[in-house]
Amino acid sequence: MRWITLANPGRRNAIPRHGFEILTEAFESSGQRVLVVTGAAGHFSAGVDLSDSEIAGKSAADNLRVMRRTATAARALHRLTKPTVAAVDGIAMGAGMNLALGCDIVIAGERARFAEVEVLSGLALEFGGTWLLPRLVGYARARVLALTGREVSGAEALDMGLIVRHGVVGDVAGRGRSRWW
């Protein structure tokens, strides 16, 4: 089993520009039979790190480059032929939520919260969210989540079908064998 721990705790494990290339490489090079993705310091991921000056694009071309990086990492995750598990504690927002949803199994702790927050910054869903979300919760719920940025608790995520277990994660960050950025 290989553990990937998202580790940018000062930014609630937001993914910096170079993080998508690192995730792509980790997904493509994972030799173990199971891959578990989690976050450090009590959160899964706040999504894309918008404080990164290269991510907070100055032009449409800059934004397109960022979207291509996230899409490449999402495709690498979806191409994996081994089971993937997201162990979500704390927040999973934006691209962080969609990274979790892209895994085969999503389990969440009591403190888990999910939201498609991209709309709050005028952005489109990232990391495969436009494809994943309607397939998991249906088009009506997907539209509400994508267009409002509404936060969903772990219990509600279980009821919606976003996750398969709630209240079971605990502090998994210390178990991670690979820490990224």
N, C-alpha and C positions, 0 to 999 in steps of 0.2 A: 504494500500500500504506500502510495506517495502522497504526502501532504504538501500543499502549497498554501502558505500563509501570507495574505496581503498585509504588508507592514508599512504603513504610513500613519501611525497613530495620531500625530499632531494634526492631521487633516482627516481624521476618521476613516483612514485607509482609502482615501480618494486616489484614483489611479493617475499618475503623472504621465506625460507624453511618452517617455521611454517605457512605461509600464506595459503598454499594449504589445510592444515587440518582445518584452520579457515573457509575458503570458503566452504569446504565440509560440515562442521557443520552448517554454515549459510544457505546453500541450503537445507539441510535435515530438518532443524527446522523452516523454514519460514512458519508461520501460516497465513499470510495475503493472499489476493486474487491475488495480483500482486507484483512482485519483480523487482525493478529497481536497476541496478548496474551502478555506476559512479565512477569517480576518483576525488581526491582533488587537489587543487592548479593548475588548468588549464591543467591537463593531465589525460587521462584515465589510461593507464598503459604501462610502458616500457617492460613488460613481466617478465620473471624470473630474480630475482636479482642475477646476476652472481658474485657480490662482496661478497655474503654470502659464507663463507669458506666451509660450508657443501654442498652448491649447486655446487660450482666450484669443482666437484668431483676429487678425486685423482685416482680413479679406475673405471673400467667399472661397478662394483657392486654398487659404490656410485652413478654413473650416473643413473643406473637402478632404484635405490630407489627413486631418484628425479622424474624420469619419471612416476613411479607408483603413486606417490603423485599427480602429475598433472592429470594423467588419472582418479584417484579416484574422484577428484574435478570435472573434466569435465563430468564424468558419473552422478554425483549427480545433476549437472545442467541440463543435458539432461533428467533425470528421473522426473524432476518437472512436476506436472500436472497443474500448474498455469502459466499464461503468464509471460514472463520475457522480460525486456526491458534493453538495454544497451544505456546509454546516454553518448556519446563519445565527449569529448572536448580535444583538443591537440592531443598528440600521443597515438596510440594504436598499439603496436609493439609486435611481437612474440606471446608469450602466452597471452599477453594482447589483441592483435587483435583477437585471437581465442576465448578468453573468451567473447569478445563482439559478435563475430559471432555465438557463441553458444546460444545466447539469441534469443528469438522469433522475436523481433523487435529491429533494431539498428537505432538510430537517431544520427546525428552528427552535431556539430557546425561548423562554418566557418573555424576555425583553425584546424579541425580534419585532421590527417594524419595516414595512415595505412601502415604497412609493415610486411612481414614475414622475420624478420631479423635473424632467427636462422642460416641460411646458412652462414652468415658472420662470425659466430663463429664455424662453422663446426658441427652444431647440426641439428637434425631432427625437423620438426614442432611439436609443443607441444599443449596441451590442446585441442586435437581433430582436429587440423588443417588439417591433411591429409585426414580426412573424410569430414569435413565441406567445405573446400575451393573449391574442384571440383564440389560439388553439388550446390554451389552458383554462380560460375563464369564459369563453364565448365573446362574440363581438360587442354586445351591449355593455357588459362589464368592462371589457378592454377599452372601449371608447371613454367610459366614465373615468377610469384610472388614468388613461393617457392624456385626456383633455382637462383634467382638474388637478392632477398632482396629489390627489387625496391619499393620505397615509392609512395603511391597513395594518392592524395588529397581527401577531402570529396566529391567534385564534381565528380571526376573520380570514386570514390567508389560507388556513386549513379548510375552513368551510367553503371557500371559493375554489379550492383545488389547486392553489398556487404551490402548496407544500404538502408533504405526506405525513409528517409528524411534527408536533408542537410540544414544547416544554422539555426537550430531551438534550439540548446541546451543552449547556454548562460552559465552563471555560475550556474551550478546545484549543485556544491559541498556543498554549504552552506545549501542546503535543506536536506541533508542526515541525517537520524535518527540513523543509525548504522555506526560507523566508525571502520574499522578493521586495525589492527596493526598500 
